[in-house]
Amino acid sequence: MDISIVMTVYNGEEFVKEAVQSVLDQTYHHFEFIIVDDYSTDRTKDILAAFKDSRLKVYHLDKNLGQTYALNYGIDQARGDWIFRQDADDISLPERLEKQITFIKEHPDTVAVGTQIRGISALRTADAHSVRAIEWSNALLTREEIKKYRFIAPPIVHGTVAFSKEAFYKAGKYNERYQIGQDLDLWIRLLEIGPIDKVPEVLYHYRVDPQSISRKDETKTCKESLTCTSFHIENKLKKERNHKPNLLVAGPSAGSDYFRDEIASVNELTVIEYVNEEQGFQVILEKFWSQNVDAIIVLDGKHSEKLVADLVDHGLEFNSQVFRLWNIFMESTQVRGKNGYASIVVPCYNALSSIRNTILSLGRQTLKHYSYEIIIVDDASTDGTYELLKTFHLPNLKIIRHLHNKGAAAARNTGVVHAKGDLIIFCDSDFIVPPWFIESHIQMHEKKERAIVSGMGRWHYLITFNFDRQWSSYEKKYVKPFYNQSFIQKRLRAAEDGHLVHESDIYSWNMTPFYFCPAYLTEWAEMASDIYKRYGPEIKGFYLPWISCCTGNLSIRKEHFLELNGFDESLTRLEDWEFGYRFYQSGGKFIYGERCEALQQLGPISPKRNPAQREAFQLLRQKHPHFEVCLLALLFYHNLSFIQLSTIYEQHQMIKQDPARQIIAEKMEKSLRHYAGGGAEELSKQERQYFNMMISSMPLEYGAWVNLFQRLHK
């Protein structure tokens, strides 16, 4: 009996050495060990090169093509007539091969054999989901049980299996449609050829690791599992009944919504009705008989196990008329979280260098994916952004495209119109957010106040892309120190696509090496954070709170947003401050989110930015010709800080309370209403003498205001 062990690895430096050694230390020695390195960018290649064993054959792919492709490639190179799997972060116990080979020889009709497993820690805490999966897998021991429960979840753990190479090719190899659920799909097809067995002994240690391929993107795992099983269920029913089957889906509301939106449409299933599991088996049974239903799909939830048992007890047949699917909607009583469902709206235009990182970070949150949706509105990009967006397959991701460029305000309004959430979180396409980002915004709205939660003072800058010659000569002298770092130089050499940040950096939230704030942005960053430091999270005593309405990192309840008819689409910039000002005038509150952090990815600044901002300010000032809005002229033309503007506004309000000084306050307002960076309107000699006399007693009490007045009327 010739055997080949096949392992794939991608960036597995943490555990791959231990995994390889566990195979080389087997009591059965006669095998070839094929390892396919799927274009790792860490130390994996060096670690593999250090092994000196004639049984070891290492193949390095010239680009990252995914585990499924790598598995098929490795098996195509194998000489053995039986293929044994090994995962790059797990451990085979010394007698694993010997005992599986003995079992295969004693059961010549088997097409695949797995083993029981024990979960081992990756120096992280095992969650209840992993523990439950291990217990469930270990409980399935007979070939009858394995076949019976094949549609619920993989009945054998992928890394433990040995299968007939002949049966593997007869079944059609691994389906490269699946990148995570390829094992479940293969087991279902192999079971059509022959029985699958399991050695009733723990011979394999399975690494319980949140960073593993199946856990770091649970949403994709769930989608592939449900897509695969529902596809095979429909095919099975079609063969048995000679027609396209009619289905009824029963489960928790979130699971049913997800199945309808993401699974039924993809597989073109005919679902007659979706029924909440809370209605009970009698209602579901009655619908089955009265609506010409071929089968009921029961999604995992609080009552799913009992529901299946009751339906079977009342005459339906398991895996013929009733199918149970296991997915990540187990917490059916908490499917939308105690604070509701959130919609994250991300407008983008020509964001090819940054949007990838934004989506990866939004897809990797502490909340379950069914608690929020991600809405990307592409504003008619021309650089390939839209084509990139279509390659993402997060189950809670929606992509909407404008046929013509309408601006960020219109893109955000479009996103809100399509949002299902009662809470809207705005995030820009050049932001990377931490895993707690969405949860933090939701928690800040627990009191359900009429409030905007801003992360304006809680972000950092970083560089994530090699813009090379795209930087202006002015910018280059500031960003040069960043690119000269040895770590970044190494990334630059490996960055064929320009990206310095890897997916693993985002998933492990190891972003510090990329932090960088050039000198020309330091003042702006400090202005924003100084408000938070001085006035606290509720910014009490700050007189221009609406300037914290910055849509890169902002949340508001949908009802409050719609009450004000959203953003003003006539503004190409400053539409967020304009909305914030209207919200402020309507009595809205502004809060800084202490944990609503975000990282802004820097890129070359367009030379049109400053003129565009000043043009937008003119429109903003025309729409709201009030003193506090007009004060922004001093930000755009003289770089006064937000705190300085707040102080001037406070003093101005106090001066207006003095009837003797109202005339000078009015003169200040009139001066600012049209101020555009030069001198304000000239004062006559008589007026100058009068105003000099008026303000002579004011500097000690209203120093900031007096300095400004004198600056405007030199």
Summary of the structure (lengths in Angstrom):
residues: 714
radius of gyration: 31.3
end to end distance: 96.9
largest distance: 112.5
contacts: 2350
relative contact order: 0.06
helix: 45%
strand: 17%
